[in-house]
C-alpha cells in the first residue's frame, strides 16, 4: 500500500527531578549538599531511511513519545537521560506543524534528520543551589516538560523523470515497457491511483528513475481528483515527460494545454523544468495518420522534443529513453556545479 500523507503527535521526554541530599560520611561533619541534577528527557527525531518508500509504517502509530529523564541522586550523581526515539521516513518527506502550517524540515538525502520535539531539561539538585549565604540548601527543581506538537508528514517522491498526462494516456504501460515496475494497466479507461517508481536501464552503467504519476484532470491544482496529492510528486522530478494519447478523443494540443495549465497553476517553477512530449498509441492510428500534427498554439515558441511512440509494442522507446537519460545527466551536472543556497 502506498501512503504519502500521515498525521502524528510527538512529545519529547520530561526532564528528571533534581535531588535533595547531603553528604554523610563517618568523620566528615557537615558534609554539605550533594544532590545531583535530573537527567534530560529524550528527543523525538525524524530521520531519513533510504530503504523506505512509503509512510505506511508510521501510520500504524498515532503518537510518538520519548522516554523521561531519571531523577538525580546523592553524591552529585546526575540522573540518566531519557532515550530518544527515531521516526524513520523515506527520502522526500516534508515535515510540517499541523497547527501553524510551518514547514519544519524538507528531508531528501540519506542521513538527513531533524529534532521535532526536544526533551525537557533536567531539574537542579540542591548542590547547584549552594552559596556562601546558604551552605545547606534544601531545595531542588522539577524537570521541564518535553515539547509536544502535532505533525503532518507528506511524501514527495524523488525521481529523475516524471510521467505527466491525462488519465488513460498510457503512462503505466510506458513504465512497464521500459522498467521492471508493474503498475496496474487495463484495456479500458482507467487511471493509476498511486505513484509507481521504476528504474530505466540504458546500459550496464547508465540508468535513471522514472515515476508514473496518476492522471491529472481539469482542476487538479485545486484538489479535484486528489490533484494536489498527485502534483506534489512532480515537484521532485528533474525532467518531465508529457505523455499524450495520440489516438484519443482529445486533440493533442488541447491535452498538452490542459496539462501545462494545471502544472503552472500549481507551481510556476515547474514550467522551467526540462520537458519532453511523447505521442503515444500511434499503433492504433491508420498508416496515413502515423505522424499526427501537433499545433503548439500559444506554446508555439517552445522547443520541447516531440517523439511518436507506442508503449504497447515498444516502438520509438529506445531513442526516447536515451534522450531522457542525457537530459537527466545535464540536470545533475548543473546541480553539482550550482548547488542550491542553504
C-alpha positions in Angstrom: 0.0 0.0 0.0 1.3 3.4 -0.9 0.8 6.1 1.8 2.0 9.6 1.1 0.4 11.6 3.9 0.3 10.9 7.7 -0.7 12.9 10.8 1.0 12.1 14.1 1.6 13.6 17.5 5.0 13.7 19.1 6.2 14.5 22.6 9.7 14.9 24.0 10.5 13.2 27.3 10.3 15.3 30.5 13.4 16.0 32.5 14.1 14.2 35.7 13.7 15.9 39.1 16.6 17.3 40.9 17.7 15.6 44.2 17.9 17.0 47.7 20.7 15.1 49.5 23.6 15.8 52.0 26.9 14.1 52.2 27.1 11.8 55.2 30.3 10.1 55.9 32.0 9.0 59.1 34.4 11.6 60.5 33.1 14.2 57.9 30.9 16.6 59.9 28.6 18.9 57.9 29.5 17.3 54.6 27.3 19.8 52.7 24.7 19.3 49.9 25.4 16.7 47.2 22.1 16.3 45.4 22.6 15.8 41.7 20.6 17.2 38.8 17.9 15.2 36.9 18.6 13.7 33.5 17.4 15.4 30.3 14.3 14.0 28.6 14.8 12.2 25.2 14.1 13.9 21.9 11.8 12.8 19.1 13.8 12.7 15.8 12.7 12.3 12.3 15.4 10.7 10.2 15.7 9.5 6.5 15.8 5.8 5.9 16.8 5.2 2.2 15.2 1.8 2.3 11.7 3.1 2.9 9.3 4.0 0.1 6.1 4.9 1.8 4.8 6.3 5.2 2.8 3.1 5.8 4.8 2.0 8.9 4.4 5.4 10.5 0.6 5.4 10.1 0.4 2.4 12.5 1.2 4.6 15.5 -0.5 8.0 16.0 1.6 9.1 19.0 5.4 9.0 19.5 6.8 9.8 22.9 10.4 9.8 24.0 11.3 8.5 27.5 11.7 10.8 30.5 15.0 11.6 32.2 15.7 9.9 35.6 15.8 11.8 38.9 19.2 13.0 40.2 20.8 11.1 43.1 23.1 11.8 46.0 26.9 12.1 45.7 26.2 14.7 43.0 25.1 12.0 40.5 23.1 13.3 37.6 20.1 11.2 36.6 20.3 9.2 33.3 19.0 11.0 30.3 15.9 9.6 28.6 16.2 7.6 25.4 15.4 9.5 22.2 13.0 8.0 19.7 13.8 7.8 16.0 11.0 8.0 13.4 12.3 6.6 10.1 10.8 8.2 6.9 11.5 7.8 3.2 13.6 10.3 1.2 11.5 13.2 0.1 9.5 13.6 3.3 8.3 17.1 4.3 7.6 17.7 8.0 5.1 20.4 8.9 3.5 21.7 12.1 -0.2 20.8 11.8 -1.4 23.8 13.9 0.6 26.5 12.3 1.4 25.1 8.8 5.1 25.9 9.3 7.5 23.7 7.4 9.9 22.2 9.9 12.1 20.3 7.5 12.4 19.0 4.0 14.3 15.7 4.2 15.7 14.4 0.9 19.1 12.7 1.4 20.1 9.7 3.5 21.2 10.7 6.9 19.1 13.9 7.0 17.3 14.3 10.3 15.5 16.9 12.4 14.5 17.1 16.1 10.7 17.6 16.0 10.2 17.5 19.8 13.1 18.3 22.1 13.2 16.7 25.6 12.9 18.8 28.7 15.9 19.9 30.8 16.6 18.0 34.0 15.8 19.7 37.3 18.5 21.1 39.5 19.7 19.3 42.6 20.4 21.1 45.9 24.2 21.0 45.2 23.7 23.6 42.5 21.9 26.0 44.9 24.8 26.2 47.4 26.2 29.6 48.2 28.2 31.5 50.8 24.9 32.6 52.5 23.1 29.3 52.0 25.5 26.4 52.7 22.8 23.8 53.3 20.1 24.4 50.7 17.1 22.1 50.9 15.5 22.9 47.6 15.6 21.4 44.1 13.5 21.8 41.0 11.4 19.5 38.9 12.4 18.7 35.3 10.9 20.7 32.5 8.3 19.1 30.3 9.3 18.0 26.8 8.0 19.7 23.6 4.7 18.5 22.3 3.2 19.1 18.9 1.1 17.6 16.1 2.8 17.0 12.8 1.9 16.4 9.2 4.3 14.2 7.2 4.0 14.5 3.4 6.0 12.3 1.0 7.0 13.9 -2.3 8.6 11.2 -4.4 12.1 11.8 -5.7 12.6 10.7 -9.3 14.6 11.8 -12.3 11.8 11.7 -14.8 8.1 12.2 -14.1 5.4 11.0 -16.5 2.6 13.6 -16.8 -0.6 13.0 -18.7 -4.3 12.8 -18.7 -6.0 9.6 -17.4 -5.6 6.6 -19.8 -2.8 8.3 -21.8 -0.6 5.1 -21.4 1.8 6.2 -18.8 1.6 3.0 -16.8 2.1 0.9 -20.0 5.1 3.0 -20.8 6.7 2.4 -17.4 6.1 -1.3 -17.6 7.7 -1.4 -21.1 10.9 0.4 -20.1 11.4 -0.9 -16.5 10.7 -3.8 -14.1 7.9 -1.9 -12.4 4.4 -3.4 -12.6 1.8 -0.7 -12.4 -1.8 -1.8 -13.0 -3.0 -1.4 -16.6 -6.3 -2.2 -18.2 -7.8 -2.3 -21.7 -10.5 0.3 -20.7 -10.5 3.9 -19.4 -8.5 3.6 -16.2 -6.2 5.7 -14.1 -3.4 4.8 -11.8 -4.4 5.5 -8.2 -0.9 5.8 -6.7 2.5 6.9 -8.0 4.8 4.0 -9.1 8.6 4.1 -9.4 10.7 2.2 -11.9 14.3 2.1 -12.8 15.1 2.5 -16.5 18.4 0.9 -17.6 20.1 2.3 -20.7 23.1 0.1 -20.4 25.1 -1.5 -17.6 26.5 1.8 -16.4 23.5 4.1 -17.2 20.1 4.2 -15.6 17.6 6.7 -14.2 14.5 6.6 -12.0 11.0 7.2 -13.6 7.8 7.8 -11.7 4.3 7.2 -13.1 2.1 10.0 -11.6 -1.6 9.4 -11.6 -3.5 11.1 -14.4 -4.3 14.8 -14.0 -7.8 16.1 -14.6 -9.0 19.7 -15.1 -8.9 21.5 -11.7 -6.2 19.2 -10.3 -4.4 22.2 -8.9 -7.5 23.0 -6.8 -7.5 19.5 -5.4 -10.0 17.9 -7.8 -9.4 14.2 -8.2 -6.9 14.3 -5.4 -4.9 16.5 -7.8 -2.8 18.3 -5.1 -1.6 14.9 -3.8 -0.6 13.9 -7.4 1.0 17.2 -8.3 3.2 17.3 -5.2 5.2 14.3 -6.6 6.1 16.2 -9.8 8.0 18.8 -7.7 10.9 16.4 -7.1 11.4 15.4 -10.8 14.3 16.7 -12.7 12.7 16.2 -16.2 9.0 16.0 -17.2 7.7 13.7 -19.9 4.3 14.7 -21.2 2.5 11.6 -22.5 -0.2 12.5 -25.0 -2.8 10.0 -26.2 -2.3 10.2 -30.0 -5.4 8.1 -30.7 -7.7 9.6 -28.1 -10.7 11.8 -28.4 -8.9 14.9 -27.0 -6.8 16.9 -29.5 -3.1 16.6 -28.7 -2.7 20.4 -28.4 -5.7 20.6 -26.1 -4.4 17.8 -23.9 -1.0 19.4 -23.7 -2.5 22.8 -23.0 -4.6 21.4 -20.2 -1.6 19.7 -18.6 0.5 22.8 -18.8 -2.3 24.9 -17.3 -2.7 22.6 -14.3 1.1 22.3 -13.6 1.6 26.1 -14.0 -1.4 26.9 -11.7 0.1 24.6 -9.0 3.7 26.0 -9.3 5.1 28.3 -11.9 8.5 26.9 -11.2 7.6 23.6 -12.7 7.2 25.3 -16.1 11.0 25.8 -16.1 11.8 22.1 -15.9 13.1 20.4 -19.0 10.2 18.6 -20.7 9.7 16.2 -23.5 6.5 15.3 -25.4 5.6 11.8 -26.4 2.6 11.0 -28.7 1.6 7.5 -27.5 -0.6 4.8 -29.1 0.4 5.5 -32.7 0.0 1.8 -33.4 -3.8 2.4 -33.2 -3.7 5.1 -35.9 -4.2 4.4 -39.6 -1.0 4.3 -41.6 -1.7 7.7 -43.2 -2.0 9.3 -39.7 1.1 7.8 -38.1 2.6 11.3 -38.0 -0.1 13.4 -36.0 0.2 17.1 -36.4 0.8 19.0 -33.2 -0.3 22.6 -33.2 1.5 24.2 -30.2 -0.9 27.2 -30.3 0.0 29.6 -27.5 3.1 27.3 -26.8 4.4 28.0 -30.3 7.7 29.5 -29.0 8.6 26.3 -27.1 11.1 23.8 -28.4 10.4 20.6 -26.5 11.4 17.5 -28.4 8.4 15.6 -29.7 8.5 11.8 -30.0 6.0 9.4 -31.6 5.9 6.2 -29.7 3.8 3.1 -28.9 4.4 1.9 -25.4 2.4 -1.3 -26.0 4.5 -2.5 -29.0 7.8 -0.9 -27.9 8.1 1.5 -30.8 10.3 4.5 -30.6 11.1 3.9 -26.9 14.9 3.3 -27.2 15.6 6.8 -28.6 13.3 8.5 -26.2 14.9 6.8 -23.1 18.4 7.7 -24.3 17.5 11.3 -24.8 15.8 11.4 -21.4 18.9 10.0 -19.8 21.0 12.6 -21.4 18.7 15.4 -20.1 18.8 13.9 -16.6 22.6 13.9 -16.7 22.7 17.5 -17.8 20.5 18.5 -14.9 22.6 16.5 -12.4 25.8 18.2 -13.7 24.1 21.6 -13.3 23.1 20.8 -9.7 26.7 19.8 -8.9 28.1 23.0 -10.4 25.5 25.3 -8.8 24.3 23.7 -5.6 21.1 25.3 -4.1 21.8 28.0 -1.5 21.1 27.0 2.1 
